[in-house]
Amino acid sequence: MEIFPISLKLQQQRCLIVGGGHIAYRKANLLVKAGAIVDVIAPEIEPELTALVEKSAGQCIYKPFSEDILATPYRLVIAATDQPEVNKTVFEQCEQRNLLVNSVDDIPHCRFMVPAIIDRSPLVISVASNGASPVLSRQLRTQIETIVPHGMGKLAEFSGKWRKQVKEKITNPDERRIFWENLYASPLKEQVFNDNIDVANDLIQQALSEWIAPKGEVYLVGAGPGDPELLTLKALRLMQQADVVIYDRLVSAPILELCRRDAEKIYVGKARSNHSVPQDGINALLVEYAQKGKRVCRLKGGDPFIFGRGGEEIQELVEANVTFQVVPGITAASGCSAYAGIPLTHRDYAQSVRFLTGHLKEGSPELPWNELVYENQTLVLYMGLVGLERICEQLIAHGQRPTMPVALISKGTTPEQKVVVGTLADIATKVSKHQIVAPTLTIIGEVVSLREQLKWHE
């Protein structure tokens, strides 16, 4: 994150704008809306800007910028002239005084940026790009404008009037957050939007009088193979309301970023033969936090029920009488194969597909080899990178042709995706040569031959 977004309270705070033209007017208009007292310094100042300055109880100073003007204790300064040298001088003088300064359309000479703003006062939403793309910020603002009702400002104001009373009644912050979330999902919101404030007051009063601390719950959420855009809507909703997130190494960083910012995040590892927290410990954590009344998101790469030990985890929850939900995710087999351009089934090549784990509970790839040797079938192996050489040898030994195509998909669906294609006879030799690392999915079958034609993602 290159910039730190903040919201400044500028009511009755004196601010300075250097420049007297149209750009200066636009910036002054925003400051005046925020309640600031605006001074403007420039040899010439447009009449509209002059009127705005007078409205804010500020003053117009008809002269070129000079550093002595900064003797006034300004809260922030905006350089909005059409002279780069002047803007640079303003920036340098403000930097010496630790004054917040913005030079319009001059990124190197900005200590803060003015974002695109969606105004639903007292709710204010801003979009910023660190000056890299103001047009994109404005386009996003337009999109957000269409999905945020104007009544949201009324709802924020209504909530503010009840905030103290709710805080006194529900002292636990996590419980209070759930109370407000439930309230915003109730008919109260529409009553406020329609200015039926008496009805809304009755509804919140009733909700407070009937409030009972909620029980904890576990969300077993499939995070998919890595691309955050492959998350389901339900997964995203639950990730953003969970108090605790328990995740493993297959959950990509961009997906973890989508969880609630202030949620407690607990890493439990789960690399091959190197679990930072053993499975029994993970099960115990889920029960422990849920019994404390927390909403726990167990975030798992891929799908929880396909080699994700989700079944083991919810068995523990059932025995502990803990409420839970299961949210399916796109498993690595379908996600990685799609991004690699390899259809798992095809009328001409494969009429069935089998998902297999490359190592069993004891860590040995002992598979039903005879059942796997079938020409018109696709085999998908999870966690099979370490045992790949033995797997290929056994398939060939049990009758599969050595020329059967094989694909290795490392870090599929992410920007680091790497795909290597070979045959049962030579694929194991390509692992070190192409620096293939876990997590890697192995696909064995004639469908792999379609990749050259269908690799859309590349």
N, C-alpha and C positions, 0 to 999 in steps of 0.2 A: 504494500500500500504506500504510494508515493506522497499522498497528502492525508492530513488528519482532518476529517470533517467536524466542524463545530457549528453551533448556532449562537450568534452574538446577540445579546440584549443591548440595543442602542437607544432606547428611550431616553431622551434628554441628554444624550452624549454628543459632544461636539466632534464633527468630522470635517475633513478638508478635501475638496476636489480642486485639482489643478487643471485648468482648462475651462473654456466658456462656450463650447460648441454643442452640437447635437449629442455626441457621445457622452459628454459631461452631464447633459440634461438627463439622459437615460439612467446613468448611475445615481444621480441626485434623486431621481424619482423613487428608486428603490430604497435609498437611505431615508427619505422622508416618510415613506410608507412604514418603515420600521421605527419611526418616532424619533429619528436623529435630528440634531441641530446641524445644519449644513452651511459651511462657509465655502465660498468659491473665490479663487484667485486667478485672474487672467486679464490681459490688457483690454479685451473686449468680451462681453458676456451677453448671450442671446436673451431677448426679453422674456421668453418662456422660462428660462433658467433663473432669471432674476426674480420672477414672481414666485417660483418654487422655493428659492432661498428665503425670501421674505416670509413665506408661509411657515417655514420651519423655525423662524426667529433667528436665522443666521445672518451673515453679512456678505456682501459682494465687495471684493477688493480689486479695484481696477488697476493692476500693475503686473509686470512679469513676476514669475516665481523667484523668490529669494529665500535663503535658509532662515532668515530671522522670523519668517511667518511661523516656523515650527516651534518658536518659543511658547506659543499657545499650546496647552496640554490636550492635543487631539487624541481621540481614541483610535482612529485609523485615517489613512490618507489614500486617495485614488488619483493617479496621474492619468489624465485623459486628454492630453494635447495631441496635435498632429506633428509634434517635433520630437523625434526619438531622443535627441540629446537632452532635452528638458526632462523628459520622462526618466531617463537614466539618472540625471542629477537628483531628481526628487527621490528616487529609490535609494541612492547612496546616502543622502542626508537623513532619510528616515531610518535606514539600517544603523547609522551611527547612534540614533536615539532609541533604538529598539521599538520603533513604531511599526505597526502593521501597515503594509503598503502594497498596493496593486497598481501595476502599469498596464493599461488596457491593451490587449493583444500583443503583449511583450513578456513572454513567459520567463526569461532569465531575470527580469526585474520585477518579480512578483513574490511577495511573502505570503499572500493569500489569493485565492481565486474567487470570483463571483459566479456561483453556479446558476444553472437554469432552475427556475423556481415554480413549484405548484403551490399556490396559495389557497389553503382552506383554513385560514386562521380560526383558532389558534394552532391548528395543525398545518405545518409547513413542510413540504417535501422538496429536497434539492437534488439535482443531478450534476455531477462534475466529472470532467475528464482530465484534470490537471492541465488544462489549456491545450491538450493535444487535438481535440476535435469538438469545438463549441457547437458546430452544426449538428453533430451526432447527439450531443447533450440536449439540444433543443428538440430534436426529433423524438428522443425518449421522453422528454417532458410532455410533448403532445400526446404520445401514446398513454402515458400515465394519467393525463388529464381526463381521458375518455373512460378510465376504469375506476377512478376515485370520485364517488358522488360528492356534490357540493355540500350535502348534509353532513359529511364527515367532520366539518368544522363545528357544527352544532353539537355533534356527539362528543367531540373532544371537550368542548366547553361544559357540556352537561356532566361529563365524567369528572372534570376538575372540581365541580361544586360538591360532588359526593365523595371525593377522594379521601378526605380526612375522616369522614364517618365510617367508610369501608375499612380504612386502616385501623381504626380503633376497635372495630368489631372483629376483623380477621387479622391477627397480628403476625401470622406466619407468611413471609413474602411469597413462597411457592403456592400456598393455598390461595392467597389473594390474587395471584396471577391467574389461577384457574377460575376463580370467581368472575373476574373481568372477561376472560375468554368466553365463558359460558354465557355471560350477560350479552356480549356483543353478537352471539349467535342466536339470541332469543328475539321475540317480537319487540323488545324495547327499542332496538335500533330504528326500526321503521316508525315507531311512535315519535321519536326525537326528530327524525327526518321530516315528519309531517307536522311538527310543532305541537304535538299533543303532550306537552311537558307534564301536565298533571297526571296523565295516565302513566307516563314513563316513571315519574316519581313513585307512584304506587307500586309499579313493577319492581323497581330496585329495592324499595322498602320491604316488599314481600320476600324477595330473593335473599335479603340480608337476614330477615327473621327466621327463614327456613334453612339457613346455611348449615350444612354438616360437612366436616372435613372429609375430603374424598379419600378413598383407598388408593394405594399405589397400583400401578399397572405396568406391564411390560409390552413393548412393541417390538416384535421380531421382524425386522425390516430388511428386505433384499435390496442392496444398493446397486445391483447390476455389475457389469464387468469393468467399469471405469469412467465411461463418458457420462458426465452429470445429466446430459439431456436425455438419457435413457431411464432416469428415475420415473417412477409412477407418481401421479398427483397425490395419491394417498401417502406414499412414502415421504414425499417432501413435506406434506402437512404435519405428519407425526414427528418427523425430524425437527421441525421448527417449534414444536410445543413441548418436547421432552426436557425434563430437568437434568437427566443424566444420559450420556451417550457412551456406550461401551462398544468399542470398535476394534477390528483387527487390521492386519497389514494389507489386506486386499481392498480396503476402502481407500479410494484415491483422495488426494488432498483437496481437489476442487469439490468433491462430494462432501467431505467433512466440513468445508467452509459453509455449506448450506444449512448446517445444523444451527440451532439457536446459539447466538453468540455467547450468552452467559451461562450456558449449560455446562455442567461438570463433564469433562471428557476423560475417559479411562481407556488407555491402550492395553490390549490383552494379547498382542502379538500373533501367534498361531503360524509361525513359519515351520517348515518341515523339521521335525526333531528338535525344535527350539521354541517352545511355547513360553512366552514371558509370564503367562498365567495359565496353568493347566486347565483342562476342560472342567474338571470338578470345581476348580476355583471360580471359573466364569459362571457356572450354574449357581454357585453360592452367592456371587455378587448380585446377580439378577434378583434372587429372592431377598437378599439383605436390603437392597435399596427400595424395592417395591414395598416391603413390609414397613419401611420408614415413611410410606406415603408418597414416594417419588414416582414420576412418570419416566420410565426407563426405556430408552431406545437401544435395542441390541442390533447394531448396524453390521451387516455381514455382506461381504462381496458376493456378487452373483445372486443366486436364489437360496434362501435358508434351508430348503428341503432337498437340494441336490448337492450332495457331498458337503453340506454346510453344517452338519450336526445340529440343525435346528430341532429335529425330533428329540434329541437327547435333552436339549435345553428346556423345551416346553414340558417334557415328562417331569422334570424337576419342579417346574412351576405348578403343574397340576397337583403333585404330591404336597406342595406347600400351600395350596389353595390360593394361588396368586392369579389374578385376572390378567389375560394377555390377548393380544391380537397378532395375527400373522399377515404380513404384506409380501406377496410374491415379488421377486425381482427377475430381471432378464438374466438367465443363467449364462455363464461364459460360453457354453457350446453354441447357443444361438447368436449371442452378441458378437463374439469374436469371429465366428464363421461368416456372419453377414458382412462384417467390416473387412474381412479378407477376401470377399467375393467367392466364397465356397458354399453352395447350397448343400445342406446336409442330406436332403433327399432329392431325387430327380427320376422321372419316369424311365429314362434310358440307362441310368447308372446305379441307383440305390432305392430300393423299395422299403428299407428299414434302417433305423439308426439305433445304436446302443451307446449309452453313457457308461463309462467305466472309470474307476479310480486306479491310478497307477501304483498306489501302495495301499494295502489294507491296514486294518487296525494294528497288526504286528509289524508293519513296515515292509512287507514283501509283496512283490507284484505277482502273486499266484492267482491266475485268472483261468476261467473255463475255456482253455485254448481251442478245443475242438469246436465249440459253439461259435467261436469268433471267426473261423475260417470259412467265409462265405463271400462270393464274388460281388453280389449285388447288395452289399450292406456297408454302411458307414460306421466306423468306430470312432468314438470321441473319448480321449483319455484326459482326465483331470489329474494333476499332480504326478505326471508320468515322466518328467524330464530326467530325474536321476536314474530311473530304471529303464530308460528308453532302449538301450542296447539289448538288454535281456528280453524285453517285450518283442522287439523286432526279430530276434533270434528264435524265440519260441513260436511266433506266428509262422515263420518260414519253416521251422521244424515240423509243425503240425499241418503243413500243406499249402499255406498261402504263398502265392508267387512273389519272388523277390522284387519284381518290378512294380508291385502295387504302390501307387502314389501316396505320399505322406506329406503333411504340412505341419510345421511348428509355428504357432502364433504366440509371440511373446508380448505381454502388456497390451493385449488387444483392446481396441476402441479408444485408446489413449493416444496423445501425440507421440508417444514413444513406441507405438506399435511396430513390430518387426515380424515379417513372415518369411520363412525359409521353406522351400519345397524340395523334396527328394523322393527316394523310394525306400522300401523296407530294407533294402540291401545297403544303402549308403547314408541314410538320414542321421544316424548316430554320429557319424564322422563330421557332420556339419555343425554340430552344437558349439564346439569350442571355436571353430573357424569363423563362425558368424556371431560369436559372443552372445548366444541365446541364454537368457537368464529367466528365472522364475519371476512372476507367474507365467507359465507357458502351457498352452493347450495343444494337444496333439490330435490331428485328424487323419485317419487312415481310410482310404477308399478311393474309388475311381472318380468320385465327385471333385477331388482335389485337382484333377486335370482341367476343370472348368475355370480355375482361378485366373489363368492368363487372359481369358476372354472377359471375365466378369469383375475384375478387381477395380470396382468403382471408387473406392475410398482413396486410392492412390493416384 
